[in-house]
């Protein structure tokens, strides 16, 4: 049996994982890891997200993978009432523009594939 225990400490969280059937050999193992979350906000919540991902993995929660059409992903974004500064807005526009360019490229490739499939189908019908 796997047991996950979280402890709140001054600078973050300690995660302890106890496995009483390690390597399916009946051995008992205990793993401890400290996640420093005290000043994690300045680092874009890197340690906090790592904690969530690793807890999900420890508990066997399926979050999807890179081949699935949907995946559970932890992201950092602005609060609903946050007012960004000019630089933050420019950076957000740049990030979204890159994503939009990628999606338009996918759309173009799909249209081209559909057109090619239609031409092939027409040629087969003529034969």
N, C-alpha and C positions, 0 to 999 in steps of 0.2 A: 504494500500500500504506500502511496505517495502522500506526504503531508507537507503543505506549504504554510509557513507561519511568517507574518509580517510584524515587525516591531518598529514603533516610532522612536527615533533618537533625536538628539539636538540638531544634527546637521542633515538628517534625511531618514532613510528607512533601511532596516536590515531585513533581508529575506533569507529565511532558513528553509531548506528543502530536505526532508527526511524521507529516505527510501528504504523500507525494510526488506526489499527483495531486489537489491541492486544486481544488475546483470543476470537476473533470473536465477541466481545461485543462493538465494536466501540470506545473502549478506546484508548487513545494515550499513548505510552510508548517510552522512549528513554534510550538506553543502551550505555555506553561508556567504552572502554577498552584501556589501554595503552600497547603497545608492545615495550619493550626496545630492540632495534636492534643495538644500537651503538657498543657494544662489543660482538655481537652475534656470530661472526666468531669463537671466542675461544670456544664457547659452542656448536659447530657443528650446528649453525643456528637454534637452538631449537625454539626461539621465532618467527623467520621469518617463519619457517614451520608451527608453530601453527597459525600464522596470515593467511597464505594461506589456510590451512584447514578450519579455521573458516569462512573466507570470502566465500569459496566455499559452505559451509553449509548454510550461511546466504542467498546466492543467489540461493540455491536449485540446485546446479550443481551436477549431478550424477557422482561420482568418482568410482563407483563400490563398492563391499563389499567382505568380505572374502570367499564367496561362488562363486564369478564370476571367469571366466578364465582370465580376464584382469581387472586390477584396475589402476587408476591414482594414482601415489605415488610420493611424493616429497622426494628426497634422496640427501645426500651430497656425493660428489665424488671428485676425483682429477681433477684439471684443465687439459686441453689437453696438455699444455706445462710444467706442474709441474713435478719436478724431486723428487720423494719420497726418504726418507732416508731408511737405512737398516731395522730399527724397523717397519716403516710403511709398507714396503714390506712384512716382516714376518707376520704382523698382517693381511694384505690383503690375503696372502696365507692361513692363518688359517681360516679366514671367508669363503673364497671360497671353501676350503677343506670340511668344515662342510656342506655347501650347496650342494656340489657334493656328499657327503656321503648320505645326505637326498634323493637326486634325484636317486641315485643308489638303495637305499632301495625301493623307489617307483617303479622303473623299475623292480626289482626282484619280488615284490609282484604282479605286473601286469602280469608278465610272468607266475608266479605260478597260478594265477587265470585263465589265458588263457589255461594253460595245464589242470587244473582241469575241466574247461568247456568242453574241447575236450574229456576228458576221460568220463565225464558224457554223452556227446552226443553219443560217440561210444557205451556205455553200453545201452542207450535207443534204438539205431539202432539195436542192437543184440536181443532185446526182441521182 
